[in-house]
Amino acid sequence: MTKRDPERPEFKELPNPGGGRVFVDNAYLRYMHSKAPEPNQASWQSVLDRTRRVQVTPDGVVEGLPISEQVVYETDDESDVHALVRALGIEDGSAGHCMCHGDCGLLLFNGAGDRIAVIGVHHGESIRWDAWK
């Protein structure tokens, strides 16, 4: 395994509560300083209610953009979209913040074909959306 160079500008060393240190990337630093609202079902539901097409990409999402341009699945079938919408309900408030980019990305589109959200799916249990902290 290659060691990360703490002098590289895209990483910053931070102390952790146990007295050690951790290196974090700029995306994590922006998250730490974000003033965005906490996740809540009401704001998320407004997106889900408008979702008419979904694309799935591999490799997660970073800062609101899918890592991969490859689309591994796409649907505009109403029953598929409704099933996904039902599955994507959340609990209000943060579930924490892992440092990975997620297992896959979900790109949500409205009926006019406009992309209305890009989310990363994390460990099959949580999502990350740039509209939230």
Secondary structure as UniProt FT lines:
FT   TURN            6..7
FT   TURN            9..10
FT   STRAND          11..15
FT   TURN            17..18
FT   STRAND          21..25
FT   HELIX           26..33
FT   HELIX           41..48
FT   TURN            49..50
FT   STRAND          53..58
FT   STRAND          61..62
FT   TURN            63..64
FT   STRAND          65..66
FT   STRAND          73..75
FT   HELIX           78..87
FT   STRAND          104..109
FT   TURN            111..112
FT   STRAND          115..122
FT   TURN            123..125
FT   STRAND          126..129
FT   TURN            130..131
//
